[in-house]
Amino acid sequence: MTTNAIAAKGWRILTTLLLALYTIVVVYPLVWTVYSSFKTTEEFYASPFALPQGLSLDNYVNALARSRMAEYFVNSVVVTVLALILCNAAGFAAAYVMTRYRFRFLAVIKRFYIAGLFFPAAFSIVPLFMLLNQMHLLDSIAGLSIVYAVSAIPFTIYLLSGFLASIPKDYEESATIDGCSLFGVLIRIIAPMAKPGIITITIFNVMGFWNEYIYALSFISSEGKRTLTLGLAYLMEVQRYATDWGALFAGLVLVMVPTLLIYALLQNRITAGLNMGGLKG
């Protein structure tokens, strides 16, 4: 065996060991959280890292019923759906206009949207708070949905522009000659052809809206309007003194599982969509 072959084999072994170690570091906390959600408080204090003696769902019942996690779950679903509709509709339309049309100040507008990708969310909290207060949308599901949608529009435009730029204009011209309106061209011709990009950005936006915490903490004060992440933070404070660690871990699982399932089931679409968008952009 030559020196190069030995070195290559050594690098493969080292890479495999590093990837295995990284996998353990990432996966073990998730597995520990899941099986800890089935343990009683006594079992947790006796041995935090031991497996539960049984698979009781009492912790999930306590988290959903007593801590109102079911209500927070519904709020998160509503906020995510509303924000997703607003963001995808506005972002898709804006990306199409900036990709297909040439007009004055187009370059400036594009730079503003690109700058929005790097604008920290913390810097926008105070002006958004004052704006929502003046619009009487503070402490409301609708107001929070609008904030989520607006915050995700720059990335939506950035990703969709790569897909739309790759679609030949011949399809639009043919549809226009056949009597299709501009709105019809956008919905019937462009949207189906940009479906991979729309699916990709939808997945990213859903995971972003579902796990968002800063805006919800800043703009929601009523207990009945909290999202799941905000409700989990309050549950953590409550259970810290009530010592019901099982209910706390059950709440963590309720927040964690939807995004994990979405990514696990659709990871191929996410990877393919990003690669296509990068190549076509």
BANURO-574987 format. One line per field, with one value per residue (C-alpha): x, y, z negated; residue in three letters. Coordinates in nm, 4 decimals, always signed. Layout:
px: (X	...)
py: (Y	...)
pz: (Z	...)
residuo: (ALA	...)
***
This chain:
px: (+0.0000	+0.1445	+0.1899	-0.0897	-0.3314	-0.2488	-0.2962	-0.6291	-0.7531	-0.6445	-0.8355	-1.1474	-1.1301	-1.0748	-1.3624	-1.5918	-1.5026	-1.5597	-1.8964	-1.9980	-1.9007	-2.0924	-2.3970	-2.3918	-2.3592	-2.6585	-2.8872	-2.8403	-2.9965	-3.3000	-3.3363	-3.2822	-3.5538	-3.8009	-3.7578	-3.7359	-4.0826	-4.2174	-4.0453	-4.1950	-4.0287	-3.9089	-3.7479	-3.5843	-3.4271	-3.3227	-3.1332	-3.1728	-3.0132	-3.1751	-3.4558	-3.8128	-3.9712	-4.2870	-4.4384	-4.6965	-4.8640	-4.9486	-4.6809	-4.8321	-5.1766	-5.0428	-4.8613	-5.1632	-5.4426	-5.3066	-5.0442	-5.2683	-5.0125	-5.2937	-5.4253	-5.0747	-5.0322	-5.3437	-5.2224	-4.8909	-5.0692	-5.2904	-5.0001	-4.7853	-5.0584	-5.1529	-4.7909	-4.7122	-4.9975	-4.9009	-4.5287	-4.5443	-4.8012	-4.6164	-4.2706	-4.3624	-4.5248	-4.2342	-3.9750	-4.1586	-4.1732	-3.8058	-3.7034	-3.9150	-3.9441	-3.6889	-3.7793	-3.6196	-3.4676	-3.4910	-3.1302	-3.1904	-3.4982	-3.3061	-3.0313	-3.2886	-3.4266	-3.0775	-2.9954	-3.3055	-3.1400	-2.8723	-3.0881	-3.1004	-3.4507	-3.3673	-3.3176	-3.6719	-3.8585	-3.9056	-4.0269	-4.2499	-4.3929	-4.4828	-4.6228	-4.8411	-4.9633	-5.0699	-5.2432	-5.4208	-5.2594	-5.0469	-5.1151	-5.3042	-5.2612	-5.3070	-5.0382	-4.7885	-4.8634	-4.7948	-4.4642	-4.3599	-4.4535	-4.2722	-3.9578	-3.9358	-4.0082	-3.6416	-3.5261	-3.8361	-3.7623	-3.3942	-3.4637	-3.7521	-3.5677	-3.3249	-3.6090	-3.8042	-3.4970	-3.4495	-3.7999	-3.7946	-4.0132	-4.1513	-4.4125	-4.5447	-4.5476	-4.7397	-4.9938	-5.0374	-5.0970	-5.3643	-5.5427	-5.4213	-5.4051	-5.0918	-5.2404	-5.3350	-4.9809	-4.8454	-5.0846	-5.1350	-4.7948	-4.5212	-4.6378	-4.6531	-4.3102	-4.1630	-4.3181	-3.9826	-3.8810	-4.2194	-4.2091	-3.8559	-3.9274	-4.2533	-4.0651	-3.8096	-4.0764	-4.2876	-3.9921	-3.8912	-4.2398	-4.3006	-3.9801	-3.9810	-3.9650	-3.8367	-4.1260	-4.3859	-4.2330	-4.2279	-4.5723	-4.7925	-4.8930	-5.2258	-5.1979	-5.4603	-5.2704	-4.9296	-4.7605	-4.6143	-4.2572	-4.3731	-4.5967	-4.3056	-4.0891	-4.3564	-4.4052	-4.0328	-4.0519	-4.3544	-4.2173	-3.8835	-4.0541	-4.3204	-4.0446	-4.2636	-3.9797	-4.1779	-4.4347	-4.1535	-3.9886	-4.3279	-4.3714	-4.0266	-4.1235	-4.4458	-4.2444	-3.9652	-4.1468	-4.3319	-4.0165	-3.8201	-4.0910	-4.1090	-3.7347	-3.7071	-3.9851	-3.8925	-3.5140	-3.4649	-3.6904	-3.5089	-3.1668	-3.2818	-3.4621	-3.1603	-2.9305	-3.1653	-3.2119	-2.8380	-2.7637	-3.0426	-2.9772)
py: (+0.0000	+0.3347	+0.6338	+0.8262	+0.5360	+0.5109	+0.8862	+0.8778	+0.5871	+0.7683	+1.0808	+0.8735	+0.7123	+1.0481	+1.2040	+0.9145	+0.9451	+1.3212	+1.2832	+1.0085	+1.2286	+1.5225	+1.3012	+1.1882	+1.5470	+1.6573	+1.3543	+1.2569	+1.5747	+1.5224	+1.1580	+1.2465	+1.5134	+1.2684	+0.9848	+1.2273	+1.3497	+1.0081	+1.0100	+1.1150	+1.3804	+1.1129	+0.9163	+1.2306	+1.3200	+0.9600	+0.9366	+1.2139	+1.0091	+0.6732	+0.5362	+0.5762	+0.2821	+0.3160	+0.5132	+0.7236	+1.0124	+1.2006	+1.4611	+1.5415	+1.5656	+1.8096	+2.0146	+2.0320	+2.0750	+2.2421	+2.4578	+2.5498	+2.4170	+2.2947	+2.6509	+2.7815	+2.5118	+2.6330	+2.9931	+2.8947	+2.7136	+3.0150	+3.2614	+3.0388	+2.9877	+3.3566	+3.4706	+3.2076	+3.3190	+3.6868	+3.6279	+3.3849	+3.5916	+3.9221	+3.7716	+3.5750	+3.8764	+4.1069	+3.8551	+3.8197	+4.1967	+4.2498	+3.9566	+4.0298	+4.4100	+4.6887	+5.0236	+5.3155	+5.2536	+4.8762	+4.8300	+5.0422	+4.8387	+4.5145	+4.6442	+4.7350	+4.3819	+4.2307	+4.4589	+4.3240	+3.9811	+4.1164	+4.3460	+4.2131	+4.1488	+4.3136	+4.6513	+4.6488	+4.5654	+4.9233	+5.0789	+4.7791	+4.8010	+5.1665	+5.1008	+4.8108	+5.0185	+5.3006	+5.0509	+4.8875	+4.5542	+4.5179	+4.2031	+4.0404	+3.7296	+3.9336	+4.1846	+3.9131	+3.7352	+4.0542	+4.1053	+3.7469	+3.7823	+4.1136	+3.9868	+3.6857	+3.8679	+3.9594	+3.5968	+3.4847	+3.7291	+3.6360	+3.2631	+3.2868	+3.5279	+3.2513	+3.0250	+3.2917	+3.4178	+3.0719	+3.0517	+3.1578	+3.4537	+3.2635	+3.1001	+3.4357	+3.5796	+3.2802	+3.3027	+3.6766	+3.6223	+3.3654	+3.6310	+3.5490	+3.8461	+3.9403	+3.7966	+3.4815	+3.4467	+3.4774	+3.2228	+2.9751	+2.9783	+3.1081	+2.9675	+2.6012	+2.6297	+2.7828	+2.5124	+2.3732	+2.7189	+2.7857	+2.4539	+2.5216	+2.8714	+2.7487	+2.4895	+2.7449	+2.9992	+2.7452	+2.6388	+3.0007	+3.1159	+2.8121	+2.8551	+3.2375	+3.3768	+3.7387	+3.9032	+3.6966	+3.7934	+4.1623	+4.1990	+3.9470	+4.0103	+3.8269	+3.4737	+3.3423	+3.4726	+3.3250	+3.1094	+2.7712	+2.8947	+3.1783	+2.9439	+2.7032	+2.9796	+3.0581	+2.6886	+2.6599	+2.9342	+2.7742	+2.4215	+2.5417	+2.6111	+2.3386	+2.0813	+1.9053	+1.8341	+1.5757	+1.8328	+2.0682	+1.8062	+1.7180	+2.0834	+2.0815	+1.7782	+1.9459	+2.2390	+2.0294	+1.7450	+1.9405	+2.1025	+1.7778	+1.5899	+1.8585	+1.8517	+1.4723	+1.4191	+1.7027	+1.7303	+1.6106	+1.8855	+2.1453	+2.0402	+2.0102	+2.3431	+2.5271	+2.3722	+2.4609	+2.8135	+2.8646	+2.7298	+2.9187	+3.2451)
pz: (+0.0000	+0.1045	-0.1226	+0.0536	+0.0097	-0.3610	-0.4041	-0.2172	-0.4308	-0.7452	-0.6426	-0.5700	-0.9140	-1.0823	-0.8875	-0.9787	-1.3471	-1.3458	-1.1709	-1.4141	-1.7100	-1.5640	-1.5075	-1.8706	-1.9953	-1.7850	-1.8148	-2.1792	-2.3309	-2.1073	-2.2086	-2.5756	-2.5575	-2.4030	-2.6523	-2.9454	-2.8536	-2.9627	-3.3039	-3.6326	-3.8459	-4.0880	-3.8066	-3.6721	-4.0072	-4.0694	-3.7405	-3.4782	-3.1993	-3.2664	-3.0528	-3.1831	-3.3616	-3.1532	-2.8661	-3.0475	-2.8652	-3.1856	-3.1178	-2.7802	-2.9366	-3.1954	-2.9314	-2.6989	-2.9518	-3.2634	-3.0903	-2.7919	-2.5442	-2.3185	-2.2918	-2.2231	-1.9586	-1.7762	-1.7989	-1.6415	-1.3601	-1.2878	-1.2971	-1.0765	-0.8146	-0.7970	-0.7803	-0.5179	-0.2917	-0.3175	-0.2788	+0.0126	+0.2034	+0.1619	+0.2040	+0.5161	+0.6817	+0.5922	+0.7126	+1.0424	+1.0995	+1.0154	+1.2345	+1.5405	+1.5569	+1.5871	+1.4355	+1.2601	+0.9169	+0.9647	+0.8550	+0.5454	+0.4503	+0.4922	+0.2652	+0.0007	+0.0063	-0.0087	-0.3022	-0.4768	-0.4870	-0.7200	-0.9341	-1.2928	-1.4239	-1.7573	-1.5876	-1.4467	-1.7679	-1.8953	-1.5655	-1.4964	-1.8471	-1.7966	-1.4483	-1.5628	-1.8547	-1.6228	-1.3923	-1.6904	-1.5982	-1.9088	-2.1107	-1.8248	-1.6122	-1.2948	-1.3907	-1.4770	-1.1469	-0.9520	-1.1316	-1.0578	-0.6916	-0.6428	-0.8165	-0.5817	-0.2537	-0.1747	-0.1885	+0.0021	+0.2833	+0.2840	+0.3210	+0.5675	+0.7968	+0.8919	+1.0033	+1.1883	+1.3753	+1.5285	+1.6777	+2.0469	+2.1384	+2.4374	+2.2158	+2.1000	+2.4497	+2.5836	+2.3022	+2.3594	+2.7313	+2.6411	+2.4374	+2.0873	+1.8483	+1.6560	+1.3388	+1.5271	+1.6592	+1.3064	+1.1552	+1.4400	+1.6102	+1.3815	+1.0464	+1.1631	+1.3264	+1.0092	+0.7897	+0.6611	+0.5419	+0.3826	+0.1963	+0.0733	-0.0563	-0.2108	-0.4152	-0.5327	-0.6234	-0.8117	-1.0245	-1.0822	-1.1827	-1.4011	-1.6032	-1.6266	-1.9786	-1.9903	-1.8060	-1.9913	-2.3255	-2.2287	-2.0730	-2.2571	-2.6175	-2.6562	-2.7859	-2.5443	-2.2397	-2.3118	-2.0515	-2.1357	-2.1814	-2.4058	-2.6045	-2.6433	-2.7904	-3.0490	-3.1150	-3.1798	-3.4412	-3.6066	-3.6073	-3.7415	-4.0728	-4.0478	-3.9731	-3.7139	-3.4732	-3.2804	-3.1690	-3.0687	-2.8483	-2.7020	-2.6041	-2.4433	-2.2366	-2.1225	-1.9896	-1.8441	-1.6690	-1.3929	-1.2556	-1.2820	-1.0917	-0.8229	-0.7690	-0.7861	-0.5311	-0.2962	-0.3260	+0.0317	+0.1613	-0.0496	+0.0783	+0.4397	+0.4238	+0.2865	+0.5461	+0.8306	+0.7015	+0.6667	+1.0137	+1.1845	+1.0026)
residuo: (MET	THR	THR	ASN	ALA	ILE	ALA	ALA	LYS	GLY	TRP	ARG	ILE	LEU	THR	THR	LEU	LEU	LEU	ALA	LEU	TYR	THR	ILE	VAL	VAL	VAL	TYR	PRO	LEU	VAL	TRP	THR	VAL	TYR	SER	SER	PHE	LYS	THR	THR	GLU	GLU	PHE	TYR	ALA	SER	PRO	PHE	ALA	LEU	PRO	GLN	GLY	LEU	SER	LEU	ASP	ASN	TYR	VAL	ASN	ALA	LEU	ALA	ARG	SER	ARG	MET	ALA	GLU	TYR	PHE	VAL	ASN	SER	VAL	VAL	VAL	THR	VAL	LEU	ALA	LEU	ILE	LEU	CYS	ASN	ALA	ALA	GLY	PHE	ALA	ALA	ALA	TYR	VAL	MET	THR	ARG	TYR	ARG	PHE	ARG	PHE	LEU	ALA	VAL	ILE	LYS	ARG	PHE	TYR	ILE	ALA	GLY	LEU	PHE	PHE	PRO	ALA	ALA	PHE	SER	ILE	VAL	PRO	LEU	PHE	MET	LEU	LEU	ASN	GLN	MET	HIS	LEU	LEU	ASP	SER	ILE	ALA	GLY	LEU	SER	ILE	VAL	TYR	ALA	VAL	SER	ALA	ILE	PRO	PHE	THR	ILE	TYR	LEU	LEU	SER	GLY	PHE	LEU	ALA	SER	ILE	PRO	LYS	ASP	TYR	GLU	GLU	SER	ALA	THR	ILE	ASP	GLY	CYS	SER	LEU	PHE	GLY	VAL	LEU	ILE	ARG	ILE	ILE	ALA	PRO	MET	ALA	LYS	PRO	GLY	ILE	ILE	THR	ILE	THR	ILE	PHE	ASN	VAL	MET	GLY	PHE	TRP	ASN	GLU	TYR	ILE	TYR	ALA	LEU	SER	PHE	ILE	SER	SER	GLU	GLY	LYS	ARG	THR	LEU	THR	LEU	GLY	LEU	ALA	TYR	LEU	MET	GLU	VAL	GLN	ARG	TYR	ALA	THR	ASP	TRP	GLY	ALA	LEU	PHE	ALA	GLY	LEU	VAL	LEU	VAL	MET	VAL	PRO	THR	LEU	LEU	ILE	TYR	ALA	LEU	LEU	GLN	ASN	ARG	ILE	THR	ALA	GLY	LEU	ASN	MET	GLY	GLY	LEU	LYS	GLY)
***
